[in-house]
């Protein structure tokens, strides 16, 4: 799972990860709010790892991680950011 508000970076990251046979990106989202809407669906495949941008509008990455750890306690989190 990728949560990143920069569309170009999110697309490039997904494209690179899709080249690795052992990795399946189960979702890529531009915000935590978009992620939450999809997580609410029962058929969503739970990710092993979530890549989460720290600096995002609305729900920032720190808040998103706190919420993800409640919703997806077995998912590992890797943070992304650029300054």
Order of alpha helices (4+ residues) and beta strands (2+ residues): beta-alpha-beta-alpha-beta-alpha-beta
